[in-house]
Amino acid sequence: MWAIWHWLTTRLEGERGQATVEYFLVILAATALAIVALKWLQGSGGSSLGDLFGKVISWVAGKF
């Protein structure tokens, strides 16, 4: 991970480049958390994931 960080910071110098690296790391962290959450939900039973999405869809549909 350190090698990736070093490569990105040396290639993308300056304020603008630093912002790009920060956005990249935030997106990477969000993706990792989403994968962990999906694996956890699938591990606790496939129906939990289906129930969660069903509740979210019902809630959104109720707003319209």
PQR file with spaces between the fields and no chain letter, atoms N, CA, C, O and H, PARSE charges and radii, in Angstrom:
ATOM       1  N    MET     1       0.837   -1.193    0.000 -0.4000 1.5000
ATOM       2  CA   MET     1       0.000    0.000    0.000 -0.0000 2.0000
ATOM       3  C    MET     1       0.878    1.251    0.000  0.5500 1.7000
ATOM       4  O    MET     1       0.556    2.254   -0.637 -0.5500 1.4000
ATOM       5  N    TRP     2       2.007    1.167    0.738 -0.4000 1.5000
ATOM       6  CA   TRP     2       2.899    2.323    0.794 -0.0000 2.0000
ATOM       7  C    TRP     2       3.456    2.633   -0.586  0.5500 1.7000
ATOM       8  O    TRP     2       3.629    3.802   -0.930 -0.5500 1.4000
ATOM       9  H    TRP     2       2.268    0.352    1.256  0.4000 1.0000
ATOM      10  N    ALA     3       3.741    1.605   -1.385 -0.4000 1.5000
ATOM      11  CA   ALA     3       4.296    1.824   -2.720 -0.0000 2.0000
ATOM      12  C    ALA     3       3.292    2.545   -3.607  0.5500 1.7000
ATOM      13  O    ALA     3       3.665    3.426   -4.382 -0.5500 1.4000
ATOM      14  H    ALA     3       3.601    0.656   -1.106  0.4000 1.0000
ATOM      15  N    ILE     4       2.033    2.179   -3.498 -0.4000 1.5000
ATOM      16  CA   ILE     4       0.993    2.853   -4.289 -0.0000 2.0000
ATOM      17  C    ILE     4       0.886    4.310   -3.866  0.5500 1.7000
ATOM      18  O    ILE     4       0.819    5.203   -4.711 -0.5500 1.4000
ATOM      19  H    ILE     4       1.730    1.463   -2.869  0.4000 1.0000
ATOM      20  N    TRP     5       0.871    4.550   -2.556 -0.4000 1.5000
ATOM      21  CA   TRP     5       0.785    5.923   -2.043 -0.0000 2.0000
ATOM      22  C    TRP     5       1.982    6.753   -2.526  0.5500 1.7000
ATOM      23  O    TRP     5       1.808    7.888   -2.970 -0.5500 1.4000
ATOM      24  H    TRP     5       0.926    3.825   -1.870  0.4000 1.0000
ATOM      25  N    HIS     6       3.179    6.198   -2.443 -0.4000 1.5000
ATOM      26  CA   HIS     6       4.377    6.912   -2.875 -0.0000 2.0000
ATOM      27  C    HIS     6       4.327    7.209   -4.367  0.5500 1.7000
ATOM      28  O    HIS     6       4.663    8.313   -4.794 -0.5500 1.4000
ATOM      29  H    HIS     6       3.320    5.276   -2.083  0.4000 1.0000
ATOM      30  N    TRP     7       3.908    6.223   -5.163 -0.4000 1.5000
ATOM      31  CA   TRP     7       3.824    6.422   -6.602 -0.0000 2.0000
ATOM      32  C    TRP     7       2.822    7.522   -6.946  0.5500 1.7000
ATOM      33  O    TRP     7       3.102    8.382   -7.781 -0.5500 1.4000
ATOM      34  H    TRP     7       3.636    5.325   -4.816  0.4000 1.0000
ATOM      35  N    LEU     8       1.660    7.495   -6.304 -0.4000 1.5000
ATOM      36  CA   LEU     8       0.641    8.503   -6.595 -0.0000 2.0000
ATOM      37  C    LEU     8       1.089    9.900   -6.182  0.5500 1.7000
ATOM      38  O    LEU     8       0.868   10.863   -6.916 -0.5500 1.4000
ATOM      39  H    LEU     8       1.432    6.796   -5.625  0.4000 1.0000
ATOM      40  N    THR     9       1.712   10.020   -5.021 -0.4000 1.5000
ATOM      41  CA   THR     9       2.116   11.348   -4.553 -0.0000 2.0000
ATOM      42  C    THR     9       3.271   11.912   -5.359  0.5500 1.7000
ATOM      43  O    THR     9       3.369   13.129   -5.517 -0.5500 1.4000
ATOM      44  H    THR     9       1.891    9.238   -4.424  0.4000 1.0000
ATOM      45  N    THR    10       4.150   11.060   -5.875 -0.4000 1.5000
ATOM      46  CA   THR    10       5.253   11.579   -6.690 -0.0000 2.0000
ATOM      47  C    THR    10       4.787   11.926   -8.090  0.5500 1.7000
ATOM      48  O    THR    10       5.327   12.840   -8.713 -0.5500 1.4000
ATOM      49  H    THR    10       4.071   10.071   -5.747  0.4000 1.0000
ATOM      50  N    ARG    11       3.809   11.222   -8.587 -0.4000 1.5000
ATOM      51  CA   ARG    11       3.299   11.495   -9.937 -0.0000 2.0000
ATOM      52  C    ARG    11       2.350   12.696   -9.956  0.5500 1.7000
ATOM      53  O    ARG    11       2.290   13.438  -10.937 -0.5500 1.4000
ATOM      54  H    ARG    11       3.370   10.480   -8.081  0.4000 1.0000
ATOM      55  N    LEU    12       1.628   12.871   -8.885 -0.4000 1.5000
ATOM      56  CA   LEU    12       0.602   13.910   -8.833 -0.0000 2.0000
ATOM      57  C    LEU    12       1.005   14.966   -7.804  0.5500 1.7000
ATOM      58  O    LEU    12       0.446   15.022   -6.709 -0.5500 1.4000
ATOM      59  H    LEU    12       1.677   12.268   -8.089  0.4000 1.0000
ATOM      60  N    GLU    13       1.958   15.782   -8.159 -0.4000 1.5000
ATOM      61  CA   GLU    13       2.451   16.783   -7.220 -0.0000 2.0000
ATOM      62  C    GLU    13       1.579   18.034   -7.250  0.5500 1.7000
ATOM      63  O    GLU    13       0.898   18.311   -8.238 -0.5500 1.4000
ATOM      64  H    GLU    13       2.412   15.736   -9.049  0.4000 1.0000
ATOM      65  N    GLY    14       1.613   18.776   -6.162 -0.4000 1.5000
ATOM      66  CA   GLY    14       0.839   20.011   -6.062 -0.0000 2.0000
ATOM      67  C    GLY    14      -0.496   19.794   -5.395  0.5500 1.7000
ATOM      68  O    GLY    14      -0.885   18.666   -5.093 -0.5500 1.4000
ATOM      69  H    GLY    14       2.166   18.551   -5.360  0.4000 1.0000
ATOM      70  N    GLU    15      -1.189   20.889   -5.171 -0.4000 1.5000
ATOM      71  CA   GLU    15      -2.487   20.839   -4.492 -0.0000 2.0000
ATOM      72  C    GLU    15      -3.512   20.046   -5.292  0.5500 1.7000
ATOM      73  O    GLU    15      -4.267   19.249   -4.736 -0.5500 1.4000
ATOM      74  H    GLU    15      -0.872   21.805   -5.416  0.4000 1.0000
ATOM      75  N    ARG    16      -3.529   20.270   -6.572 -0.4000 1.5000
ATOM      76  CA   ARG    16      -4.517   19.589   -7.398 -0.0000 2.0000
ATOM      77  C    ARG    16      -4.281   18.074   -7.396  0.5500 1.7000
ATOM      78  O    ARG    16      -5.223   17.289   -7.295 -0.5500 1.4000
ATOM      79  H    ARG    16      -2.916   20.918   -7.023  0.4000 1.0000
ATOM      80  N    GLY    17      -3.030   17.685   -7.508 -0.4000 1.5000
ATOM      81  CA   GLY    17      -2.705   16.266   -7.465 -0.0000 2.0000
ATOM      82  C    GLY    17      -3.000   15.643   -6.114  0.5500 1.7000
ATOM      83  O    GLY    17      -3.446   14.499   -6.028 -0.5500 1.4000
ATOM      84  H    GLY    17      -2.264   18.323   -7.591  0.4000 1.0000
ATOM      85  N    GLN    18      -2.750   16.396   -5.072 -0.4000 1.5000
ATOM      86  CA   GLN    18      -3.016   15.886   -3.728 -0.0000 2.0000
ATOM      87  C    GLN    18      -4.504   15.629   -3.543  0.5500 1.7000
ATOM      88  O    GLN    18      -4.888   14.631   -2.933 -0.5500 1.4000
ATOM      89  H    GLN    18      -2.388   17.326   -5.142  0.4000 1.0000
ATOM      90  N    ALA    19      -5.334   16.506   -4.058 -0.4000 1.5000
ATOM      91  CA   ALA    19      -6.783   16.305   -3.973 -0.0000 2.0000
ATOM      92  C    ALA    19      -7.187   15.048   -4.735  0.5500 1.7000
ATOM      93  O    ALA    19      -8.069   14.310   -4.296 -0.5500 1.4000
ATOM      94  H    ALA    19      -5.022   17.316   -4.554  0.4000 1.0000
ATOM      95  N    THR    20      -6.548   14.806   -5.867 -0.4000 1.5000
ATOM      96  CA   THR    20      -6.851   13.608   -6.650 -0.0000 2.0000
ATOM      97  C    THR    20      -6.516   12.352   -5.860  0.5500 1.7000
ATOM      98  O    THR    20      -7.288   11.394   -5.861 -0.5500 1.4000
ATOM      99  H    THR    20      -5.831   15.405   -6.223  0.4000 1.0000
ATOM     100  N    VAL    21      -5.382   12.351   -5.194 -0.4000 1.5000
ATOM     101  CA   VAL    21      -4.992   11.202   -4.383 -0.0000 2.0000
ATOM     102  C    VAL    21      -5.968   11.010   -3.234  0.5500 1.7000
ATOM     103  O    VAL    21      -6.334    9.879   -2.916 -0.5500 1.4000
ATOM     104  H    VAL    21      -4.755   13.130   -5.193  0.4000 1.0000
ATOM     105  N    GLU    22      -6.388   12.086   -2.618 -0.4000 1.5000
ATOM     106  CA   GLU    22      -7.340   11.976   -1.513 -0.0000 2.0000
ATOM     107  C    GLU    22      -8.668   11.409   -1.983  0.5500 1.7000
ATOM     108  O    GLU    22      -9.248   10.557   -1.309 -0.5500 1.4000
ATOM     109  H    GLU    22      -6.091   13.005   -2.877  0.4000 1.0000
ATOM     110  N    TYR    23      -9.159   11.868   -3.128 -0.4000 1.5000
ATOM     111  CA   TYR    23     -10.408   11.323   -3.669 -0.0000 2.0000
ATOM     112  C    TYR    23     -10.254    9.838   -3.982  0.5500 1.7000
ATOM     113  O    TYR    23     -11.156    9.043   -3.718 -0.5500 1.4000
ATOM     114  H    TYR    23      -8.688   12.560   -3.674  0.4000 1.0000
ATOM     115  N    PHE    24      -9.112    9.472   -4.543 -0.4000 1.5000
ATOM     116  CA   PHE    24      -8.854    8.068   -4.860 -0.0000 2.0000
ATOM     117  C    PHE    24      -8.892    7.213   -3.602  0.5500 1.7000
ATOM     118  O    PHE    24      -9.491    6.138   -3.602 -0.5500 1.4000
ATOM     119  H    PHE    24      -8.379   10.118   -4.757  0.4000 1.0000
ATOM     120  N    LEU    25      -8.262    7.676   -2.538 -0.4000 1.5000
ATOM     121  CA   LEU    25      -8.229    6.906   -1.294 -0.0000 2.0000
ATOM     122  C    LEU    25      -9.604    6.808   -0.649  0.5500 1.7000
ATOM     123  O    LEU    25      -9.944    5.773   -0.074 -0.5500 1.4000
ATOM     124  H    LEU    25      -7.775    8.549   -2.537  0.4000 1.0000
ATOM     125  N    VAL    26     -10.391    7.858   -0.734 -0.4000 1.5000
ATOM     126  CA   VAL    26     -11.758    7.810   -0.188 -0.0000 2.0000
ATOM     127  C    VAL    26     -12.603    6.808   -0.962  0.5500 1.7000
ATOM     128  O    VAL    26     -13.349    6.032   -0.364 -0.5500 1.4000
ATOM     129  H    VAL    26     -10.116    8.699   -1.201  0.4000 1.0000
ATOM     130  N    ILE    27     -12.493    6.819   -2.282 -0.4000 1.5000
ATOM     131  CA   ILE    27     -13.250    5.871   -3.102 -0.0000 2.0000
ATOM     132  C    ILE    27     -12.784    4.443   -2.828  0.5500 1.7000
ATOM     133  O    ILE    27     -13.598    3.523   -2.756 -0.5500 1.4000
ATOM     134  H    ILE    27     -11.887    7.449   -2.767  0.4000 1.0000
ATOM     135  N    LEU    28     -11.484    4.263   -2.676 -0.4000 1.5000
ATOM     136  CA   LEU    28     -10.948    2.939   -2.362 -0.0000 2.0000
ATOM     137  C    LEU    28     -11.463    2.441   -1.015  0.5500 1.7000
ATOM     138  O    LEU    28     -11.846    1.277   -0.891 -0.5500 1.4000
ATOM     139  H    LEU    28     -10.822    5.010   -2.734  0.4000 1.0000
ATOM     140  N    ALA    29     -11.476    3.303   -0.017 -0.4000 1.5000
ATOM     141  CA   ALA    29     -11.971    2.923    1.309 -0.0000 2.0000
ATOM     142  C    ALA    29     -13.465    2.609    1.273  0.5500 1.7000
ATOM     143  O    ALA    29     -13.910    1.644    1.895 -0.5500 1.4000
ATOM     144  H    ALA    29     -11.165    4.248   -0.118  0.4000 1.0000
ATOM     145  N    ALA    30     -14.238    3.413    0.550 -0.4000 1.5000
ATOM     146  CA   ALA    30     -15.679    3.172    0.451 -0.0000 2.0000
ATOM     147  C    ALA    30     -15.963    1.842   -0.242  0.5500 1.7000
ATOM     148  O    ALA    30     -16.868    1.108    0.155 -0.5500 1.4000
ATOM     149  H    ALA    30     -13.876    4.197    0.045  0.4000 1.0000
ATOM     150  N    THR    31     -15.193    1.541   -1.267 -0.4000 1.5000
ATOM     151  CA   THR    31     -15.362    0.272   -1.971 -0.0000 2.0000
ATOM     152  C    THR    31     -15.034   -0.904   -1.056  0.5500 1.7000
ATOM     153  O    THR    31     -15.750   -1.905   -1.040 -0.5500 1.4000
ATOM     154  H    THR    31     -14.457    2.137   -1.589  0.4000 1.0000
ATOM     155  N    ALA    32     -13.959   -0.777   -0.305 -0.4000 1.5000
ATOM     156  CA   ALA    32     -13.575   -1.848    0.619 -0.0000 2.0000
ATOM     157  C    ALA    32     -14.651   -2.065    1.675  0.5500 1.7000
ATOM     158  O    ALA    32     -14.981   -3.206    1.997 -0.5500 1.4000
ATOM     159  H    ALA    32     -13.378    0.036   -0.318  0.4000 1.0000
ATOM     160  N    LEU    33     -15.199   -0.987    2.214 -0.4000 1.5000
ATOM     161  CA   LEU    33     -16.266   -1.122    3.216 -0.0000 2.0000
ATOM     162  C    LEU    33     -17.518   -1.753    2.617  0.5500 1.7000
ATOM     163  O    LEU    33     -18.181   -2.561    3.269 -0.5500 1.4000
ATOM     164  H    LEU    33     -14.931   -0.060    1.952  0.4000 1.0000
ATOM     165  N    ALA    34     -17.841   -1.392    1.392 -0.4000 1.5000
ATOM     166  CA   ALA    34     -19.016   -1.977    0.736 -0.0000 2.0000
ATOM     167  C    ALA    34     -18.826   -3.477    0.520  0.5500 1.7000
ATOM     168  O    ALA    34     -19.755   -4.261    0.714 -0.5500 1.4000
ATOM     169  H    ALA    34     -17.303   -0.737    0.863  0.4000 1.0000
ATOM     170  N    ILE    35     -17.624   -3.869    0.119 -0.4000 1.5000
ATOM     171  CA   ILE    35     -17.351   -5.297   -0.089 -0.0000 2.0000
ATOM     172  C    ILE    35     -17.448   -6.055    1.232  0.5500 1.7000
ATOM     173  O    ILE    35     -18.039   -7.133    1.289 -0.5500 1.4000
ATOM     174  H    ILE    35     -16.869   -3.233   -0.039  0.4000 1.0000
ATOM     175  N    VAL    36     -16.874   -5.500    2.283 -0.4000 1.5000
ATOM     176  CA   VAL    36     -16.938   -6.151    3.598 -0.0000 2.0000
ATOM     177  C    VAL    36     -18.384   -6.266    4.066  0.5500 1.7000
ATOM     178  O    VAL    36     -18.777   -7.304    4.598 -0.5500 1.4000
ATOM     179  H    VAL    36     -16.393   -4.625    2.237  0.4000 1.0000
ATOM     180  N    ALA    37     -19.180   -5.220    3.876 -0.4000 1.5000
ATOM     181  CA   ALA    37     -20.585   -5.256    4.296 -0.0000 2.0000
ATOM     182  C    ALA    37     -21.364   -6.302    3.514  0.5500 1.7000
ATOM     183  O    ALA    37     -22.173   -7.030    4.089 -0.5500 1.4000
ATOM     184  H    ALA    37     -18.861   -4.376    3.443  0.4000 1.0000
ATOM     185  N    LEU    38     -21.130   -6.384    2.211 -0.4000 1.5000
ATOM     186  CA   LEU    38     -21.834   -7.383    1.412 -0.0000 2.0000
ATOM     187  C    LEU    38     -21.438   -8.798    1.806  0.5500 1.7000
ATOM     188  O    LEU    38     -22.291   -9.681    1.895 -0.5500 1.4000
ATOM     189  H    LEU    38     -20.473   -5.793    1.744  0.4000 1.0000
ATOM     190  N    LYS    39     -20.152   -9.015    2.040 -0.4000 1.5000
ATOM     191  CA   LYS    39     -19.706  -10.348    2.468 -0.0000 2.0000
ATOM     192  C    LYS    39     -20.306  -10.717    3.818  0.5500 1.7000
ATOM     193  O    LYS    39     -20.703  -11.861    4.037 -0.5500 1.4000
ATOM     194  H    LYS    39     -19.460   -8.297    1.968  0.4000 1.0000
ATOM     195  N    TRP    40     -20.369   -9.744    4.719 -0.4000 1.5000
ATOM     196  CA   TRP    40     -20.936   -9.994    6.045 -0.0000 2.0000
ATOM     197  C    TRP    40     -22.417  -10.333    5.934  0.5500 1.7000
ATOM     198  O    TRP    40     -22.894  -11.263    6.585 -0.5500 1.4000
ATOM     199  H    TRP    40     -20.046   -8.815    4.541  0.4000 1.0000
ATOM     200  N    LEU    41     -23.145   -9.584    5.112 -0.4000 1.5000
ATOM     201  CA   LEU    41     -24.570   -9.847    4.951 -0.0000 2.0000
ATOM     202  C    LEU    41     -24.819  -11.194    4.280  0.5500 1.7000
ATOM     203  O    LEU    41     -25.747  -11.913    4.650 -0.5500 1.4000
ATOM     204  H    LEU    41     -22.758   -8.829    4.582  0.4000 1.0000
ATOM     205  N    GLN    42     -23.994  -11.533    3.300 -0.4000 1.5000
ATOM     206  CA   GLN    42     -24.163  -12.823    2.633 -0.0000 2.0000
ATOM     207  C    GLN    42     -23.806  -13.974    3.561  0.5500 1.7000
ATOM     208  O    GLN    42     -24.413  -15.043    3.493 -0.5500 1.4000
ATOM     209  H    GLN    42     -23.240  -10.949    3.000  0.4000 1.0000
ATOM     210  N    GLY    43     -22.822  -13.758    4.427 -0.4000 1.5000
ATOM     211  CA   GLY    43     -22.415  -14.800    5.358 -0.0000 2.0000
ATOM     212  C    GLY    43     -23.457  -15.076    6.435  0.5500 1.7000
ATOM     213  O    GLY    43     -23.545  -16.190    6.950 -0.5500 1.4000
ATOM     214  H    GLY    43     -22.329  -12.890    4.482  0.4000 1.0000
ATOM     215  N    SER    44     -24.243  -14.063    6.773 -0.4000 1.5000
ATOM     216  CA   SER    44     -25.257  -14.241    7.807 -0.0000 2.0000
ATOM     217  C    SER    44     -26.561  -14.779    7.235  0.5500 1.7000
ATOM     218  O    SER    44     -27.570  -14.848    7.938 -0.5500 1.4000
ATOM     219  H    SER    44     -24.172  -13.157    6.355  0.4000 1.0000
ATOM     220  N    GLY    45     -26.542  -15.151    5.993 -0.4000 1.5000
ATOM     221  CA   GLY    45     -27.737  -15.699    5.346 -0.0000 2.0000
ATOM     222  C    GLY    45     -28.130  -14.827    4.170  0.5500 1.7000
ATOM     223  O    GLY    45     -28.234  -13.607    4.300 -0.5500 1.4000
ATOM     224  H    GLY    45     -25.723  -15.095    5.422  0.4000 1.0000
ATOM     225  N    GLY    46     -28.345  -15.440    3.040 -0.4000 1.5000
ATOM     226  CA   GLY    46     -28.687  -14.692    1.834 -0.0000 2.0000
ATOM     227  C    GLY    46     -29.992  -13.927    1.959  0.5500 1.7000
ATOM     228  O    GLY    46     -30.190  -12.916    1.284 -0.5500 1.4000
ATOM     229  H    GLY    46     -28.261  -16.431    2.934  0.4000 1.0000
ATOM     230  N    SER    47     -30.878  -14.402    2.814 -0.4000 1.5000
ATOM     231  CA   SER    47     -32.173  -13.739    2.959 -0.0000 2.0000
ATOM     232  C    SER    47     -32.025  -12.379    3.647  0.5500 1.7000
ATOM     233  O    SER    47     -32.841  -11.482    3.435 -0.5500 1.4000
ATOM     234  H    SER    47     -30.717  -15.223    3.362  0.4000 1.0000
ATOM     235  N    SER    48     -30.989  -12.228    4.467 -0.4000 1.5000
ATOM     236  CA   SER    48     -30.778  -10.937    5.133 -0.0000 2.0000
ATOM     237  C    SER    48     -30.516   -9.844    4.115  0.5500 1.7000
ATOM     238  O    SER    48     -31.035   -8.733    4.228 -0.5500 1.4000
ATOM     239  H    SER    48     -30.326  -12.957    4.640  0.4000 1.0000
ATOM     240  N    LEU    49     -29.705  -10.172    3.121 -0.4000 1.5000
ATOM     241  CA   LEU    49     -29.399   -9.194    2.074 -0.0000 2.0000
ATOM     242  C    LEU    49     -30.650   -8.860    1.276  0.5500 1.7000
ATOM     243  O    LEU    49     -30.898   -7.694    0.970 -0.5500 1.4000
ATOM     244  H    LEU    49     -29.283  -11.074    3.030  0.4000 1.0000
ATOM     245  N    GLY    50     -31.429   -9.861    0.943 -0.4000 1.5000
ATOM     246  CA   GLY    50     -32.676   -9.632    0.209 -0.0000 2.0000
ATOM     247  C    GLY    50     -33.663   -8.821    1.024  0.5500 1.7000
ATOM     248  O    GLY    50     -34.335   -7.938    0.491 -0.5500 1.4000
ATOM     249  H    GLY    50     -31.227  -10.809    1.192  0.4000 1.0000
ATOM     250  N    ASP    51     -33.755   -9.114    2.308 -0.4000 1.5000
ATOM     251  CA   ASP    51     -34.653   -8.363    3.193 -0.0000 2.0000
ATOM     252  C    ASP    51     -34.234   -6.904    3.295  0.5500 1.7000
ATOM     253  O    ASP    51     -35.070   -6.001    3.285 -0.5500 1.4000
ATOM     254  H    ASP    51     -33.209   -9.831    2.741  0.4000 1.0000
ATOM     255  N    LEU    52     -32.915   -6.685    3.396 -0.4000 1.5000
ATOM     256  CA   LEU    52     -32.409   -5.315    3.487 -0.0000 2.0000
ATOM     257  C    LEU    52     -32.765   -4.520    2.242  0.5500 1.7000
ATOM     258  O    LEU    52     -33.276   -3.404    2.339 -0.5500 1.4000
ATOM     259  H    LEU    52     -32.236   -7.419    3.405  0.4000 1.0000
ATOM     260  N    PHE    53     -32.494   -5.092    1.067 -0.4000 1.5000
ATOM     261  CA   PHE    53     -32.818   -4.383   -0.164 -0.0000 2.0000
ATOM     262  C    PHE    53     -34.318   -4.189   -0.323  0.5500 1.7000
ATOM     263  O    PHE    53     -34.763   -3.155   -0.822 -0.5500 1.4000
ATOM     264  H    PHE    53     -32.079   -5.998    0.988  0.4000 1.0000
ATOM     265  N    GLY    54     -35.101   -5.181    0.102 -0.4000 1.5000
ATOM     266  CA   GLY    54     -36.553   -5.044    0.038 -0.0000 2.0000
ATOM     267  C    GLY    54     -37.054   -3.899    0.904  0.5500 1.7000
ATOM     268  O    GLY    54     -37.936   -3.146    0.494 -0.5500 1.4000
ATOM     269  H    GLY    54     -34.740   -6.020    0.508  0.4000 1.0000
ATOM     270  N    LYS    55     -36.491   -3.767    2.104 -0.4000 1.5000
ATOM     271  CA   LYS    55     -36.888   -2.665    2.989 -0.0000 2.0000
ATOM     272  C    LYS    55     -36.497   -1.315    2.414  0.5500 1.7000
ATOM     273  O    LYS    55     -37.268   -0.357    2.480 -0.5500 1.4000
ATOM     274  H    LYS    55     -35.774   -4.379    2.437  0.4000 1.0000
ATOM     275  N    VAL    56     -35.296   -1.242    1.848 -0.4000 1.5000
ATOM     276  CA   VAL    56     -34.839    0.026    1.253 -0.0000 2.0000
ATOM     277  C    VAL    56     -35.720    0.418    0.070  0.5500 1.7000
ATOM     278  O    VAL    56     -36.109    1.578   -0.060 -0.5500 1.4000
ATOM     279  H    VAL    56     -34.671   -2.020    1.794  0.4000 1.0000
ATOM     280  N    ILE    57     -36.033   -0.543   -0.787 -0.4000 1.5000
ATOM     281  CA   ILE    57     -36.881   -0.255   -1.950 -0.0000 2.0000
ATOM     282  C    ILE    57     -38.279    0.156   -1.503  0.5500 1.7000
ATOM     283  O    ILE    57     -38.858    1.084   -2.067 -0.5500 1.4000
ATOM     284  H    ILE    57     -35.717   -1.486   -0.681  0.4000 1.0000
ATOM     285  N    SER    58     -38.823   -0.513   -0.509 -0.4000 1.5000
ATOM     286  CA   SER    58     -40.147   -0.136    0.004 -0.0000 2.0000
ATOM     287  C    SER    58     -40.133    1.260    0.597  0.5500 1.7000
ATOM     288  O    SER    58     -41.074    2.030    0.409 -0.5500 1.4000
ATOM     289  H    SER    58     -38.353   -1.267   -0.050  0.4000 1.0000
ATOM     290  N    TRP    59     -39.060    1.588    1.317 -0.4000 1.5000
ATOM     291  CA   TRP    59     -38.959    2.926    1.925 -0.0000 2.0000
ATOM     292  C    TRP    59     -38.878    3.999    0.849  0.5500 1.7000
ATOM     293  O    TRP    59     -39.540    5.033    0.944 -0.5500 1.4000
ATOM     294  H    TRP    59     -38.295    0.963    1.470  0.4000 1.0000
ATOM     295  N    VAL    60     -38.062    3.752   -0.177 -0.4000 1.5000
ATOM     296  CA   VAL    60     -37.926    4.740   -1.258 -0.0000 2.0000
ATOM     297  C    VAL    60     -39.233    4.866   -2.036  0.5500 1.7000
ATOM     298  O    VAL    60     -39.651    5.972   -2.376 -0.5500 1.4000
ATOM     299  H    VAL    60     -37.524    2.913   -0.254  0.4000 1.0000
ATOM     300  N    ALA    61     -39.876    3.735   -2.317 -0.4000 1.5000
ATOM     301  CA   ALA    61     -41.142    3.782   -3.043 -0.0000 2.0000
ATOM     302  C    ALA    61     -42.212    4.506   -2.254  0.5500 1.7000
ATOM     303  O    ALA    61     -43.070    5.162   -2.845 -0.5500 1.4000
ATOM     304  H    ALA    61     -39.537    2.836   -2.041  0.4000 1.0000
ATOM     305  N    GLY    62     -42.184    4.405   -0.933 -0.4000 1.5000
ATOM     306  CA   GLY    62     -43.155    5.094   -0.087 -0.0000 2.0000
ATOM     307  C    GLY    62     -42.974    6.606   -0.094  0.5500 1.7000
ATOM     308  O    GLY    62     -43.909    7.340    0.227 -0.5500 1.4000
ATOM     309  H    GLY    62     -41.486    3.872   -0.453  0.4000 1.0000
ATOM     310  N    LYS    63     -41.788    7.082   -0.455 -0.4000 1.5000
ATOM     311  CA   LYS    63     -41.532    8.531   -0.510 -0.0000 2.0000
ATOM     312  C    LYS    63     -42.140    9.178   -1.738  0.5500 1.7000
ATOM     313  O    LYS    63     -42.310   10.396   -1.786 -0.5500 1.4000
ATOM     314  H    LYS    63     -41.028    6.486   -0.715  0.4000 1.0000
ATOM     315  N    PHE    64     -42.471    8.356   -2.740 -0.4000 1.5000
ATOM     316  CA   PHE    64     -43.011    8.909   -3.986 -0.0000 2.0000
ATOM     317  C    PHE    64     -44.434    8.630   -4.074  0.5500 1.7000
ATOM     318  O    PHE    64     -45.080    9.012   -5.050 -0.5500 1.4000
ATOM     319  H    PHE    64     -42.333    7.367   -2.700  0.4000 1.0000
